[in-house]
Amino acid sequence: MTAYLDLIMFAALMAAILMGFPVAFSIAGVAIIFASLGWILGVMDISLLGALGQRVFGLLSNQVLIAIPLFVLMGAILEKSRIAEELLDTMGRLFGQLKGGLGISVVLVGALLAASTGIVGATVVAMGMIALPAMLRAGYDARVASGIVCTAGTLGQIIPPSTLLIILADVMSNAYQQAQYEQGKFSVEALSVGQFFAAALVPGLVLVVLYLLYILVRGMLRPQDMPSAPEELARPSGRQVMRAVVPPILLIFAVLGAILGGVATPTEAASVGGIGALLMAGARAGGPSRLILSGAAALILLGILSGVHPVRLQRSDLSEADLAAGLFYALLAAVAAIAVLAALRSGLKKRILHEAVTSTTTMTAMIFATILAAGMFSLVFIGLGGEERVAHILGNMPGGPSGALLFCMLFIFVLGFFLDFVEISVIVLPLVTPALILMGHDPVWLGILIAINLQTSFLTPPFGFSLFYLRGAAPKEVTTRQIYQGVVPFIGLQALGVLLVWLIPGLATWLPSAIF
């Protein structure tokens, strides 16, 4: 019995979560109970828990994870200011006359929102409230419409900037360093969030293409499932399309361009995204649009010029040209600050920021509480001999490194039926990824395979989070059974995406190796 205490501990955690206890409390509570049991039975050194304080300090001082609340805030502001709704409505009217056109527009909007918000729940709920009724009115099969909305909403997990990728980058970097220590290397390399953002970009677009091809083919084979939108649906003008599409695209370029171009760290780029979202929300809320546009232009110009010709005013050997440039930069900063204050005033007046900050605080608290509790769980699991058991199981898998990886991918996929991506990332991955890296798997490629697999966990019944989000936002005539049936083909497409990245590693490794 005592020899299997680590496995019993894992099973107890699954049971606690499925019984409906809050996740963070379940993880920490199970860890404390089994640490006590292990100590009483003499199979665990309780002094191991002394390392918990260091883990908490390490989490709170982790520069990578600071980007999470900033990216969440950026997405929350875009959602609460109804920018996402305008984008969805405009794209729906643009593609509506095609067979499957509304479905195409939902996937494209999902990709744009993924790259500008990264929040799955907000995207699925927004689409469930706006796009799903429009698709049903156009005569779409309820199963097809539900599947498209659910799947397009989950793109926020794989297309950067994504909370999943930030957590995954931290976990994989730690696993990579641990694997290097075990190989006897003491001058270790680390992995950055930027590498994972770059690695996820092409696979994310591959998934978008797979979804679009499926919708187009199904629209041709079964036009009754996805008819064209009613002809009275007014097509948007070019100006309306530009107004809806250009601001999110500029925001995406500002954030991802800053990270991939090496201009800013992910945390700095996240703050850029937050300010950009605030300016967009301020203009949307009726703020002085000319001033806000001037401020946005000033910030873009300041970023470019300061990169081309940096000026450090504290130096004593500055030329007159440097002083003039410094004065001009200060003027640009002043214009930008006034624009940000004006946007802030408009956002507060319309109560956009109140809701966005509340949403951000709630989600950030949930993520960090889970990570803290998982730190305690992994300490106890290691103390009970779980790490050695995992390494032994993977090392004895038939098929060598590929067999071990296949087993882990299937295990993560099954866990996705019951657990959220945060729990899987911070509980399971630290246990299995060091062993997989030691077997010779590239850590960045491995991380992207796991990321697509974890994205699938949002779609798998019965506990897929996207299914719950859509159930809460969908019209009453759409049944839970129809939602479950609708996502099945897209789960198959997700599996095909994993297979493509597995067979063609360059999809995940080419861009980060070219940039970094």
N, C-alpha and C positions, 0 to 999 in steps of 0.2 A: 504493500500500500504506500509506504513512505517513498519508495523508489519512483512512484508515478505521481508524486505530489504536484510537480510542475504541470503535467497534462491535466490533472484534476482542477488545478487553479485556472487554466485556460478555459476549460469547460464551464466552470463556475461563473466566469466573466460573461460568457455567451448567454448563460441562463439568466443572469442578473439584468443584462441589457434587454433581452427578449421579454422579461417580466415587466419592463416599462420604467425601471429606475433611471434617474438622470445619469447620463453616460459618465461624466467626470466623477461623480460620487460612487458609481458602480466600480469603476477602475480602481480608485483609491481604496475603497472599502474592501474589495476582494484582496488587494495587495496587503493591507494591514492584517486581515484575518489569516491569510496563508503565511505571512511572515511570522506571526505569533505561533501558528501551528508548527511551522518548520523549526522554530526555536524550541518549543516544548518537546517535539519529537527528536530533537538533536540532529536534524539534517540541514540546518542553516545557521550560519554565523550572523547573529542579529546586528553586529557592529557594521555590517555592510550598509545599513540604512543611514549611517553617518555621512555617506556620500550624497544623501538627498539634498542637503543644504547647498553643496557645490553645484548640483544640477539645477536647482532653482535659480541660483545666482547666474549660472551660465545662460539659462533661458532669458532672464530679465536683461542681461547685458549683450544678448545676441543681436548684432547689427543687421543680420539678414532678415530676421523675423519682424523688425520694426516696420518693414515695408507692408506687412499684412494690413494693419489698421488703415494705412494711408490709401492702399488700393481699394479696400472695402469702402472707405469714405468716398472715393472718386466714383465708384459704382453706385453707391447709395444716392449721391447728389444727382447723378444722371437719371436715376429711376424716379426719384421724388419730384424732379422738375418736369417730368412728362416728356423729356427729350426722346426717350426710347419709344414712347407711344407714337409720337409724330413720325419717327423714322419708319416704324412698322406700318402705319397707315399709308404713308407715301409710297413705300416699296410695294405694298399690296395693290395699290391702284396702278402702279407702273407695270407690273407683270401679270395683272389679273386676267387679261384676255387670252393668255396662253393656256394650253391644256396642262394642268398642274401648276399654273402660274402663281397662284396664291401660296402653294407649298414651296415653290422656288424662292419666293420673296421672304417667307418665314425663315428658311435656312440661311439665306444671305444676311437677313437682319440679325439672326442668331449669331452668325460669325462676326458681324460688326460689333454687336453688343458684347460678345465674348472678349473681343480685343480692346474694348473700351471700358467694360465694367468688371468682367470676370466673376460676377455673382450669379450662380445658377438659379437660386430660388427666385430672385427678383425678375430674371429674364423669363422663366417659365410662367410665373404668375401674370406678368404683363402680357405675354403672348396668349395665355389661356383666357384672359379677359377681353383682349382686343381681336386677335387673329382667329381664335377658334370659333367664336360665333359667326364671324364673317365667312369662314370656310364652310360652316354648316349651312348658312343661308345660301351659299353658292351651289349647294348640292353635294358637297364632299361626303364621302363615307366617314362616319364618326370615328371608326378605328384608324383609318389612314390619317385623318386630321390630328387626332390625339397623338399618334406616333410621331408625326412630323414636329409638332409643338414641343413634345417632351425631349426629343433628340436634339433639336436645334438649340434648346435651352441649355443642354449639358455641354455645349461647345466651350462654354466659359471655363471648363475644367482643363482643357488641353491647349487652347489657343492662348498664348501669353498676352497680357500679364494675368496670371492665375494664382489664386491662393494655394491650390494643390501643388503647383510647380515650385512655389517658394518653400513650402514645407518639405516637399520631396528633395529639393536641392540641398536643404540643410541635413536631412536624414542621409542622403546618398553621399554627401561630402564627409560626414562623420564615419559612415561605413567604409568609404574608400581609404580614409586615414587609418582606421582600425586595421584594414586588410594590409596596408603598407607596413604598419608596425609588426604585424604577425609575420610578414615576409622578411623582417630584419632591417627595414629601411627606417632610419630615424630622421632623415631630411625629407619630410612627406609633402606631397602636393595636395592642394585643396581644390574643390570644384566650386564654381560660382553660380549664382542664380542666373546671370547673363548667359552662361553656357547652356543651361536647361531651357531658358526662353528661346534661344536660337535653335536648339535641337528640336523643340516642340513645334516650331513654326511650320515646317514642311509637312510633318505628319498630320498636323491639325488641318492644313489645307487639303491634304489627301482625303481626309474624312469628309470634308465639305463636298469635294468632288464626287465621292462615292454616294453621298446622300442625294446630290443633285441628279446624278445619272440614274439612280433608282427611281426618283420621282418622275423624270422624263420618260423612262422606259415604261413604268407603270401607267403613266398618263396616256401613252400610245396603245398599250395592250388592253387596259381597262379604263377607257375614257369616262365611263359612268361613275367611277370612283372619285375622279378629280376633274369635274367639268370646268369650263371657263367661267370667269366671274360675270355677273349680269352686265349687259352692255351699257346700262345707265350709270354704271360706276365711272365717275369722271376721271380721266387720266390726268395726272399732275403735270403742271407746267414745268419747263426746265428750271425756272427760278425756285419753284417749290422743292424740286429734287435736290438742287444745289444747297438750299437752306437746310434740308433735313440730313443730307449725307455728308457734306463737306466738313462741318464742325467735328463730328465723331472721328472722321478719317484724319483730320489734322491732329486731334488729340492722340490717336493711335501712333501717328508718325512721331509726335513729340516725345511720347513715353518710350515706345520701343526703339525709336531711332537714337534716343539719348543713351539707352542701355547698350544696344548692339554696336553703336558707334564708339563706345568707350568714353563718351562725354560725361556720363553720370552713373553712379551706382544705382541699383534697383530702388534703394530707399530714397535717394535724391530724385530719381525719375518718378517715383510714386508721388512725391510732394509736388512735382511739376504737374502730374495728372490731376491731383486734387485742386490745384489753383486753376488749371484749365477747365475742369468741370464746374468750378465755382463761377468762373467768368461766363461760361455757357448758360448756367442756370440763372445768373443775374440778368443776362440779356433776355432769356426766355420769360423771366418773371416781371418784365416791364421796366427794367433799369435803363439808364441812358445808353442806348446801343452804340452810338458813335464813340462815346468815351470808353466803353468796354472793348470795342474793336480796336481802338487806338492803344489801349493798354495791352491787349493780346499781341498786337503788332510790335509794340515796344519790347515786350518780353522775348519774342522770337528774335528780334533784331539784336537785343542785348546778349542773348545766348550765342548767336552766330559771331558777333563782333568780338566778344570777350574771349571766344575760343581762338579766333584768328589773330587778334592783337591784345593779349592780356596786359593789364596795367596794374602795378602794385604801388599805390600812392604813398606807402610808408618809406619807399626807397628815396635816397637823397640825390641820385644821379639821373632823375627824370628829365627828358627833353621837353621843349614846349609842345611838341606834337603829342607826347604822352599825357601831359597835363590837360591838353584840349580834349583828348580822347577820354580821359578820366571824367572830365566835366560833362561830356556828352553822355557817358554811361550813367552818371548820376542823374542826369535829366531824364533818361529813358526809365531808370528805376523809379523815379518820382511819378512819372506818368502811369507806370504799371501799378504802383502802390495806390494811387487815387482811384484807378479803375477797379482794383480788387476791393477797396473799401466800398465803392458804389455797388458792386455786385453783392458784397456781403450784406449791405443795407437792404437791397431788394430781396435777397434770399431770406433774411430774417423777417422782413415785413410779410412775406407770403408763407412763412413758417416752413419753408423747404428745408432749411438747415436744421431746425429743431428735430424734424423726423429723421433726417439723414444721420445726424450725430447719435440719436437714440438707437437707430438700426445698427450703426457701426459699433457702438459700445457693446451692444448685446452680442453681436456675432464675434467680435474680438475676444470678449470675456469667455465665450463658449470654447473658442479655439484654444486659447492659452490655458484655460482650466483643464481641458482634455490633455494637452501636451504635458502640463505639470503632473497630472495624475498618472499619465503613461510613463513618465520618468520613474515614479515610485514602483509601478507595476513591473517594469523591465528590470529594476534592481532586484526585486524579490524573485522574479523568474530566473534571473542569472544565479542568484544565491541558492535556488533549489536545483540547480544543475540543468536548467532548460536550454541554455546556450549550447552546451556540449551535446545535448540530445539532438537539437536542430542540426548542428554541424555533422553529427553521425548519420542522421537520416538522409541528409542531402548528399553526403559523401558516398553512401551505399546505394544510391538510386541507380537502377539500370539505365544505361544510355549515357552515363558520364555527365559532363557539364550540361549538355542539352536536355538530358532526362531530368536533372535536378531543376533546371529552369522551367521546364514544362510542368513539373509537379508544383512548383511555387506559383506559377501563373494560374493553374487550375485552382489551387488552394485560395489564392487572393480573389479569384472570380467567384468562388463559392461563398467566401466571407462577405463579398459585396452584396449578397442577398440579405444579409442581416445587419452589417455594420456600415457606418459612414466612412468616407475616405480619410477623415482626420484620424479616426481610431485605428484603421488599418495601417496608415502611414506611420503613426508614432508608436504603435504596439508591435505589429508584425514585422514591418520592414527592417527595423534595426536588428532583428533576430536572424533574418534570412539573407539579407543583402551582403554582409561581409563574407559569408561563405561562398556566395555566388561570384563575387568579385575575385576571391582567391582562386576560384576555378578557371579564371581567365576571361570572364565576361566584361566588356567595356562598361564602366559605370554610367556614362551618359546615355548610351544606347539602352542599357538595362533600365534606367530611370524612365525613359520615354515609353518603353514597352509596358512598364508597370503603370505609368500615368494613363495610358489609353485603357488599360484593364480596369483601373480604378474609376475612370469616367463611366465605364459600362455599369459599375455598381449603382449609379444613379437611375439606371433604366430597368434593373432586374427586379421582377416581382418576388416576394410580396412587399419588401420594405424599401424599394428604390425611392429615393427622396424626390426625384422629379415627378414620379407617379403621385406622391402625396401632394406635392405643390399643385399639380394640375387638377387633382381631384377637388382641392379646395377652391380653385378658380373657375373650373369648367361649368357650363350650364347644366341644369339638372337632368336634361334628357340624355346626356352622355354618361353611360354607366361605367363603373370601375372595371367591369369585365372587358368593355370595349377599349379602355385605356391600356389594360394589360395586353390584349390581343394586338393593339396597334404598335407596340414597341418591339414585338418579337422580330420582325424583319430587320429592324435597325440594330438589334443586339447582334444579329448575324453579320451586318455590315461592320460593326465594331470589331467582331472577331476577325473579319477579313482585313481590317486596318492593322490589327496586331500582327497578323500573318505577313502582310506586306512589309512592315517594319522589321520583322524577324528575318525574312528572306532577303531584304534589301537594306542592310544596316546603314548604307549611305544616306537614306532618307532622314535619319536622325543625326548622323555624325558629320555629314558634309559641311553644313552651315557653321556649326560651332568651331570645327577645325579650321575653316576658312577665315573666320572672324577673329578667333582667339588663338 
